[in-house]
Amino acid sequence: MHPLDNPAWAALCTSQKHIARSNGLAQRYESDYAIFATAVNHSYEPLAALGALIAKTGPAIVLEKDPLPPVPNTIVQKHRMGVQMLAEAPLAADPDFAFHDLTDADAPEMLALATLTEPGPFFARTHRLGRFIGIRREGKLIAMAGERMRTHGFTEVSGVCTHPDFRGLGLAGRLMREVAARIVESGEVPFLHAYADNAGAIGLYERLGYRWRADIHVTMLAPAA
C-alpha cells in the first residue's frame, strides 16, 4: 500500500503524530489544525473506532484512494471524487520572485484570506502544519501557499489562494513553484489534491509539473445523532 493511498493516516503516524487525536485504530487531526480523520483499514473494528471518534469530536473528512464503506454511527454529508497529483520534477522556482515567509504573526490575515477564498479547510492553526509563504501589496496579504499533510518522503502543497482583486496575475503558480522547490530541497516529493471536476486547477498543476497518481474519494462524515 502506498502511503498516499491514505495520506492522513501516513502523516498522523509519522511527521504529524504530535497533533493527532487517536483511539488506537482511528485518528484525526486536532480540530484547529485540520478536519481530516482516518482509520487504519476498512475492516469492522477500525471503522467502528472511526465512527466513535467522529461521534466524540465532530464532523470530519476522510480522504482515501479506496471507497469508504459505511462507518458506524455516522452519516455521509457529502461525497466527491478528487485526484491526487505528484510533482517528481516540478517547475523550478523563479529566483527573482519576491515573497514573504509567513509566521504566527500573520495567522489572522491568513485565516481571513482563506475564509474569503475557500482554498480548502483552513483553521486557526492550519498555518502551523508546514511552511507558508505569501505576497503583500500595500501591507495587505493578497496571496499565499504552503504545506499541509507531511509523511516520510512526501509533503502536500495546500492553502493556495489569491484575493479576488488580484487574480489573473499568475501569483498562485509562482507561490506554488517556490513551495515545491523548498519541499524538493528537503528531499521530499510535493503532492496535492484537487476535485476531479476542477479542470482549471488541474491544468495549472500540470503546467507546474504535477502528474496524476490516483483518484481519491473525499467523504464528509458527521455523527449520526
C-alpha positions as a printed NumPy array, in Angstrom:
array([[  0.   ,   0.   ,   0.   ],
       [  1.375,   3.399,  -0.992],
       [  1.456,   5.861,   1.947],
       [ -0.514,   8.418,  -0.076],
       [ -3.399,   5.985,  -0.582],
       [ -4.401,   7.084,   2.941],
       [ -2.364,  10.281,   3.391],
       [ -3.852,  11.391,   6.7  ],
       [ -3.014,   8.062,   8.355],
       [  0.537,   8.19 ,   6.991],
       [  1.002,  11.772,   8.227],
       [ -0.53 ,  11.232,  11.658],
       [  1.625,   8.15 ,  12.249],
       [  4.855,   9.94 ,  11.342],
       [  5.655,  13.637,  10.874],
       [  2.427,  14.956,  12.385],
       [  1.708,  12.438,  15.13 ],
       [  2.124,  15.193,  17.742],
       [ -1.184,  16.752,  16.578],
       [ -3.18 ,  13.524,  16.286],
       [ -6.222,  12.552,  18.316],
       [ -6.308,   8.767,  18.354],
       [ -8.262,   5.908,  19.85 ],
       [ -5.88 ,   3.291,  18.506],
       [ -7.463,   2.137,  15.256],
       [ -8.624,   5.571,  14.106],
       [ -7.235,   9.061,  14.374],
       [ -7.764,  12.636,  13.265],
       [ -6.038,  15.991,  13.37 ],
       [ -6.634,  18.338,  16.265],
       [ -9.629,  20.372,  15.128],
       [ -7.899,  23.75 ,  14.9  ],
       [ -5.273,  22.278,  12.539],
       [ -7.316,  20.233,  10.047],
       [-10.599,  18.392,   9.604],
       [ -9.232,  15.075,   8.294],
       [ -9.873,  11.746,  10.027],
       [ -8.884,   8.208,   9.103],
       [ -8.882,   4.547,  10.119],
       [ -6.028,   2.088,   9.804],
       [ -8.058,  -0.005,   7.325],
       [-11.639,  -0.772,   6.304],
       [-12.344,  -3.78 ,   8.49 ],
       [-15.179,  -3.506,  11.026],
       [-13.249,  -2.626,  14.191],
       [-11.268,   0.288,  12.678],
       [-14.418,   1.684,  11.051],
       [-16.264,   1.413,  14.362],
       [-13.359,   3.22 ,  16.041],
       [-13.549,   5.933,  13.381],
       [-17.279,   6.313,  13.989],
       [-16.72 ,   6.589,  17.733],
       [-14.004,   9.223,  17.228],
       [-16.244,  11.318,  14.96 ],
       [-19.161,  10.953,  17.366],
       [-16.944,  12.369,  20.116],
       [-15.112,  15.096,  18.171],
       [-17.439,  16.177,  15.354],
       [-17.567,  16.09 ,  11.532],
       [-14.524,  15.029,   9.574],
       [-13.334,  14.466,   6.017],
       [-11.927,  11.083,   5.028],
       [ -9.526,  11.328,   2.075],
       [ -8.576,   7.926,   0.639],
       [ -7.913,   6.107,  -2.616],
       [-10.383,   3.314,  -1.822],
       [-14.118,   3.975,  -1.429],
       [-15.168,   4.246,   2.202],
       [-17.604,   1.579,   3.465],
       [-20.409,   2.612,   5.841],
       [-18.942,   3.92 ,   9.089],
       [-20.974,   3.01 ,  12.207],
       [-22.72 ,   5.879,  13.996],
       [-22.059,   8.379,  11.198],
       [-23.877,   9.807,   8.193],
       [-22.356,  10.857,   4.873],
       [-22.914,  14.577,   4.444],
       [-21.084,  14.861,   1.151],
       [-19.023,  12.751,  -1.23 ],
       [-16.967,  13.974,  -4.189],
       [-14.237,  12.492,  -6.318],
       [-10.816,  14.085,  -6.299],
       [ -7.427,  13.497,  -7.844],
       [ -4.059,  13.211,  -6.178],
       [ -1.064,  14.525,  -8.111],
       [  2.708,  14.231,  -7.606],
       [  5.48 ,  16.522,  -8.863],
       [  8.617,  14.409,  -9.097],
       [ 10.138,  17.091, -11.369],
       [  8.295,  20.328, -10.548],
       [  8.833,  23.548, -12.464],
       [ 11.744,  25.403, -10.894],
       [ 11.143,  28.415,  -8.665],
       [ 11.635,  31.914, -10.058],
       [ 14.792,  33.335,  -8.396],
       [ 13.517,  36.891,  -8.894],
       [ 10.144,  36.27 ,  -7.281],
       [  9.613,  38.346,  -4.12 ],
       [  7.581,  36.814,  -1.311],
       [  7.31 ,  36.805,   2.482],
       [  7.743,  33.888,   4.869],
       [  4.565,  33.811,   6.955],
       [  4.58 ,  33.227,  10.718],
       [  2.211,  33.157,  13.675],
       [  2.061,  36.945,  13.482],
       [  0.384,  36.603,  10.07 ],
       [ -2.129,  33.98 ,  11.225],
       [ -5.201,  36.269,  11.462],
       [ -4.652,  37.56 ,   7.925],
       [ -4.032,  34.051,   6.617],
       [ -7.273,  32.801,   8.133],
       [ -9.172,  35.804,   6.773],
       [ -7.809,  35.273,   3.25 ],
       [ -8.601,  31.554,   3.336],
       [-12.107,  32.236,   4.673],
       [-12.706,  34.667,   1.803],
       [-11.307,  32.492,  -0.987],
       [-12.031,  28.94 ,   0.294],
       [ -8.944,  27.062,  -0.936],
       [ -9.934,  24.135,   1.288],
       [-10.439,  23.607,   5.01 ],
       [ -8.375,  26.185,   6.896],
       [ -8.475,  26.8  ,  10.637],
       [ -6.777,  28.859,  13.334],
       [ -3.615,  26.732,  13.4  ],
       [ -3.593,  25.268,   9.885],
       [ -0.616,  27.502,   9.125],
       [  1.421,  25.504,  11.651],
       [  1.151,  22.311,   9.593],
       [  4.105,  23.438,   7.491],
       [  5.886,  26.375,   5.897],
       [  3.741,  29.103,   4.321],
       [  4.732,  31.984,   2.09 ],
       [  2.723,  34.947,   0.856],
       [  2.605,  38.119,  -1.198],
       [  1.706,  41.533,   0.173],
       [  0.518,  44.646,  -1.612],
       [  0.462,  47.907,   0.37 ],
       [  0.916,  45.855,   3.512],
       [ -2.075,  43.58 ,   2.843],
       [ -1.751,  39.807,   2.394],
       [ -3.188,  39.092,  -1.067],
       [ -1.949,  35.565,  -1.864],
       [ -0.393,  32.603,  -0.101],
       [  0.543,  28.934,  -0.391],
       [  2.005,  26.39 ,   1.984],
       [  2.226,  22.82 ,   3.234],
       [ -0.369,  20.575,   4.875],
       [ -0.027,  16.784,   5.268],
       [  3.522,  15.509,   5.679],
       [  4.878,  11.99 ,   5.893],
       [  8.258,  10.419,   5.182],
       [  9.166,  11.26 ,   1.587],
       [  6.11 ,  13.384,   0.733],
       [  4.762,  16.85 ,   1.592],
       [  1.414,  18.22 ,   0.439],
       [  1.127,  21.658,  -1.178],
       [ -2.05 ,  23.334,   0.073],
       [ -3.681,  26.567,   1.202],
       [ -3.114,  28.111,  -2.228],
       [ -5.289,  31.188,  -2.635],
       [ -5.365,  34.695,  -4.088],
       [ -7.587,  37.629,  -3.183],
       [-10.238,  38.129,  -5.915],
       [ -8.887,  41.611,  -6.707],
       [ -5.5  ,  40.159,  -7.691],
       [ -6.386,  37.037,  -9.658],
       [ -5.121,  36.521, -13.181],
       [ -1.578,  37.702, -12.375],
       [ -0.036,  34.242, -12.005],
       [  0.626,  34.687,  -8.289],
       [ -0.663,  31.26 ,  -7.223],
       [  1.548,  29.44 ,  -9.699],
       [  4.647,  31.373,  -8.666],
       [  3.976,  30.712,  -4.985],
       [  3.441,  27.015,  -5.686],
       [  6.747,  26.812,  -7.557],
       [  8.571,  28.203,  -4.519],
       [  6.777,  25.892,  -2.074],
       [  7.542,  22.873,  -4.266],
       [ 11.205,  23.895,  -4.601],
       [ 11.543,  24.003,  -0.815],
       [  9.962,  20.562,  -0.497],
       [ 12.327,  19.112,  -3.101],
       [ 15.283,  20.766,  -1.351],
       [ 14.202,  18.931,   1.821],
       [ 14.481,  15.622,  -0.06 ],
       [ 10.749,  15.048,  -0.404],
       [  8.23 ,  14.903,  -3.25 ],
       [  5.462,  17.524,  -3.473],
       [  1.902,  16.268,  -3.847],
       [ -1.521,  17.867,  -3.823],
       [ -5.228,  17.218,  -4.149],
       [ -7.9  ,  18.754,  -6.365],
       [-11.523,  17.964,  -7.078],
       [-11.745,  15.849, -10.209],
       [-14.1  ,  18.302, -11.919],
       [-11.85 ,  21.338, -11.314],
       [-10.3  ,  21.341, -14.774],
       [ -8.806,  24.818, -14.399],
       [ -6.86 ,  23.94 , -11.264],
       [ -5.72 ,  20.589, -12.654],
       [ -4.489,  22.291, -15.81 ],
       [ -2.411,  24.737, -13.737],
       [ -0.942,  21.923, -11.677],
       [  0.024,  20.009, -14.825],
       [  1.824,  23.083, -16.164],
       [  3.747,  23.233, -12.884],
       [  4.925,  19.641, -13.313],
       [  2.326,  17.67 , -11.36 ],
       [  1.047,  14.37 , -12.734],
       [ -1.93 ,  12.223, -11.76 ],
       [ -1.197,   9.498,  -9.234],
       [ -4.618,   8.313,  -8.07 ],
       [ -8.298,   9.069,  -7.936],
       [ -9.287,   9.994,  -4.384],
       [-12.603,   9.674,  -2.541],
       [-13.455,  12.767,  -0.489],
       [-16.103,  11.854,   2.087],
       [-17.523,  14.213,   4.706],
       [-18.857,  12.301,   7.724],
       [-20.889,  13.64 ,  10.635],
       [-22.168,  11.994,  13.83 ],
       [-25.441,  10.16 ,  13.159],
       [-27.101,  11.844,  16.125]])
